[in-house]
Structures are given as C-alpha cells and as structure tokens.
Amino acid sequence: MSKIVITGGAGFIGSHIAESCAKDGYEVVMIDNLDDYYSPELKKKNIEYVLKSGNATFVHGDVTDLDFFRTVIDRDVEYVFHEAAQAGVRISVENPFKPNNINVLGTLNVLQASLEVDVERVINASSSSVYGKVEYLPFDEKHPTQPVSPYGVSKLAAEHYCRVFYEVYGISTVSLRYFTVYGPRMRPDLAISIFTGKMLNDEPITIFGDGEQTRDFTYIEDIIKVNMKLLDTNRADGKVMNIGSGNRISVNELATNLKKIIGSSSEVNYAEVQRGDAKHTLADVGLAKELVGYEPSVSIDEGLRRFVEWFRGEQITVST
Ligand SMILES: NC(=O)c1ccc[n+]([C@@H]2O[C@H](COP(=O)([O-])OP(=O)(O)OC[C@H]3O[C@@H](n4cnc5c(N)ncnc54)[C@H](O)[C@@H]3O)[C@@H](O)[C@H]2O)c1
C-alpha cells in the first residue's frame, strides 16, 4: 500500500486525514513540530488516536527545516497532505513573520523535497482567507484575491508556489481552499469551540463586532472525504478548489443555534471587531463538484449537534 506523509499530522485536520488514511490501509507518516499555539497535549492526544487506527508513525520536526524534511520524505512516498501551518487570522495580525515563515517557506520546502523524490501528488491546505475583500458572493475561484490579514497573504503565496511547481516543474499539486472547518478535535481557538465550552457552563460568550458577519462552516467529515478522493484522481492537478458547505450563517445565528442545542442560558456580549477578520465567506463549490464529485453532506445543525456531543464526551473523559 502507498506511503503517505501528512505535515501538521498532529493538528485538527491533519490528524483526521491521517486517521482516515491509516484506516484505509495506507502507510502513514505524520510530521509535526507540536507548536504551542494551542496545547501540545491536545496534539499528543490526536497522535494517539491515529496510532490506534492503523499503520502510522509520528516524526517530530519542523517543515521550515528543509534538511529535516528531506530525511523523512523518501522515494516510497506517493502522496503528501500538507496541513502544517500557523493557522489563525488574529495571531497573524499580531505577528506576521511567524505565519510567513511556516506557511510560505514551509510550503516551499515541502514542494521542493517532494519534487526531489518524485511524489505523485501534493495536496495543499489553503484557506477562504485568500479572498478577503468581498466583491460578490458566493466566492467562486475566479473571485479576486485580496486578503485582509497577513495569514491570508501567506496562504495565497503558498497556493501560488503549488501552482508554479506544477506548471514549471511538473509535480502534481492541488490546493483546497477550506472554509472554516469544525468538528471533533477542532482547534480550541475557533468560535464554535470557545462558545461550546462556555455555553456548557452557562458562562457569558463574547462576539466580536455586531455578530452579523457570516461564515460558511464546513464539517470535518466533508473535508476528509474530498482529501481522500484526491488520492484517486488527477482531475484537479494544478488547480485551486473551494471546499465549503455552500451555505452560510451569521455568528449571531451560530450562537443561537448552539445555545438551543446545548440548552444553555449563556449571556451574549459584544466587543470590538477584530482586525484581520473577513466580513463574510461563502463558497461556490461548483468546481470541486465538477472535477472530483465533491458533495458537502453535513448541515450546520447536524454538524453542531455532533460536535457538541463529542465535546461533552471529552469533558466527561477529562473529569474522570
Ligand atoms: N481549521 C480551519 O478552519 C481551517 C480553515 C482554512 C484553512 N485551514 C488550513 O488547514 C490546515 C490545518 O489547519 P488546522 O485547523 O488543522 O490547524 P492546526 O493548528 O490544528 O494544525 C496545524 C498543525 O501544524 C503544526 N505545525 C505548525 N507549524 C509547524 C512547523 N513549522 N512544522 C511542522 N508542523 C507544524 C501544528 O503543530 C499543528 O499541529 C492549515 O494549513 C490551515 O491553514 C484550516
């Protein structure tokens, strides 16, 4: 069975891809530097899930170090899922150098090392943050890219490196523009996670801005399905594709829905808009449908219910 390297394999999305590949019988190598942007303990737990699922190994290391990356990527590797990044818009506003270093240099290293050993395909995690300023909705892939945060700039640069490596050097690459991803094991710095934690304890939550900003929230299962499809098709090579749910809700609606699901009496407070936050996101997923048969299947209500159930289970595990 093919060997697959997953950078950022200890993170939220990377660990789900790793788990899915390991369950399907692939030989999986997860690479991660266990960055402390959020708790490395959560990442170690993610690694444990994957190691239980099948033939997987974990290598601690940094994608910004090309020599290190060359030591883990060899001629047996067929596919690379590149998920390692400094995610998060707000931290990029505080310190634009860290996301630039990891997201741009790290991606260049992954591409270079993959090219040297003739990897079949590199599947790159990009982001809806590349769009930034809204000219029309939903965003199709032809919508202008005017990021409104240093994070968005870094993800756009990484996408261009992927395209150029395909066009100039001939290595197959695909970039997936994920729209806000949520689900079990999600990053603890994202609104759904923060709101759920507080609402379960009836603590007040804070919404930045007036809450009328909208997001296309994508359930992790749909993200994993499309990544797995890309192991079997070259139809998206050299392309960028939106991967969202194709629906959006406001942050106010999100809070109301979550309160209802949880049965919480949390108060909702409002604070100043955060710099770097996009006003709206909404994916046109037509291209991904056409090229690889992508069909988002988990509605926001269903996804939130599943997430809350998982979160409750985790709290019980932690407290016992
Ligand atoms: N979660 C979302 O909503 C979302 C939306 C759009 C795009 N993305 C992109 O998807 C990918 C995965 O995001 P996530 O939400 O799972 O984030 P995450 O932070 O959970 O995962 C990223 C992982 O990369 C690792 N990492 C960071 N720097 C590294 C380095 N220099 N070397 C090796 N590993 C390093 C981190 O330790 C972490 O485990 C990222 O590229 C992110 O930009 C995520």
The ligand as a MOL file (V3000), in Angstrom:
LIG
                    3D

  0  0  0     0  0            999 V3000
M  V30 BEGIN CTAB
M  V30 COUNTS 44 48 0 0 0
M  V30 BEGIN ATOM
M  V30 1 N -9.4790 24.8420 10.6420 0
M  V30 2 C -9.9010 25.6930 9.7340 0
M  V30 3 O -10.9840 26.2580 9.8490 0
M  V30 4 C -9.0670 25.9850 8.5010 0
M  V30 5 C -9.6510 26.8130 7.5240 0
M  V30 6 C -8.8950 27.0940 6.3910 0
M  V30 7 C -7.6410 26.5550 6.2270 0
M  V30 8 N -7.1020 25.7790 7.2070 0 CHG=1
M  V30 9 C -5.7600 25.2380 6.9840 0
M  V30 10 O -5.8140 23.8440 7.2160 0
M  V30 11 C -4.5770 23.3860 7.7470 0
M  V30 12 C -4.7970 22.6400 9.0410 0
M  V30 13 O -5.4320 23.5220 9.9680 0
M  V30 14 P -5.9320 23.0580 11.4080 0
M  V30 15 O -7.1790 23.7930 11.7010 0
M  V30 16 O -5.8890 21.5860 11.4830 0 CHG=-1
M  V30 17 O -4.7860 23.6920 12.3060 0
M  V30 18 P -3.9050 23.0270 13.4710 0
M  V30 19 O -3.1830 24.1730 14.1000 0
M  V30 20 O -4.7490 22.1630 14.3350 0
M  V30 21 O -2.8970 22.1060 12.6640 0
M  V30 22 C -1.6870 22.5690 12.1210 0
M  V30 23 C -0.5780 21.6990 12.6530 0
M  V30 24 O 0.6620 22.1340 12.0680 0
M  V30 25 C 1.6710 22.0180 13.0450 0
M  V30 26 N 2.7550 22.9320 12.7100 0
M  V30 27 C 2.8120 24.2790 12.8400 0
M  V30 28 N 3.9960 24.7390 12.4400 0
M  V30 29 C 4.7090 23.6600 12.0350 0
M  V30 30 C 6.0330 23.5060 11.5200 0
M  V30 31 N 6.8260 24.5670 11.3280 0
M  V30 32 N 6.4630 22.2580 11.2200 0
M  V30 33 C 5.6560 21.1630 11.4150 0
M  V30 34 N 4.4060 21.2680 11.9130 0
M  V30 35 C 3.9440 22.5000 12.2100 0
M  V30 36 C 0.9880 22.4310 14.3480 0
M  V30 37 O 1.6920 21.9450 15.4840 0
M  V30 38 C -0.3910 21.8060 14.1700 0
M  V30 39 O -0.4530 20.5220 14.7710 0
M  V30 40 C -3.6990 24.6290 7.8770 0
M  V30 41 O -2.9160 24.7500 6.7150 0
M  V30 42 C -4.7010 25.7610 7.9230 0
M  V30 43 O -4.1170 26.9720 7.4660 0
M  V30 44 C -7.7870 25.4790 8.3350 0
M  V30 END ATOM
M  V30 BEGIN BOND
M  V30 1 1 1 2
M  V30 2 2 2 3
M  V30 3 1 2 4
M  V30 4 1 4 5
M  V30 5 2 4 44
M  V30 6 2 5 6
M  V30 7 1 6 7
M  V30 8 2 7 8
M  V30 9 1 8 9
M  V30 10 1 8 44
M  V30 11 1 9 10
M  V30 12 1 9 42
M  V30 13 1 10 11
M  V30 14 1 11 12
M  V30 15 1 11 40
M  V30 16 1 12 13
M  V30 17 1 13 14
M  V30 18 2 14 15
M  V30 19 1 14 16
M  V30 20 1 14 17
M  V30 21 1 17 18
M  V30 22 2 18 19
M  V30 23 1 18 20
M  V30 24 1 18 21
M  V30 25 1 21 22
M  V30 26 1 22 23
M  V30 27 1 23 24
M  V30 28 1 23 38
M  V30 29 1 24 25
M  V30 30 1 25 26
M  V30 31 1 25 36
M  V30 32 1 26 27
M  V30 33 1 26 35
M  V30 34 2 27 28
M  V30 35 1 28 29
M  V30 36 1 29 30
M  V30 37 2 29 35
M  V30 38 1 30 31
M  V30 39 2 30 32
M  V30 40 1 32 33
M  V30 41 2 33 34
M  V30 42 1 34 35
M  V30 43 1 36 37
M  V30 44 1 36 38
M  V30 45 1 38 39
M  V30 46 1 40 41
M  V30 47 1 40 42
M  V30 48 1 42 43
M  V30 END BOND
M  V30 END CTAB
M  END
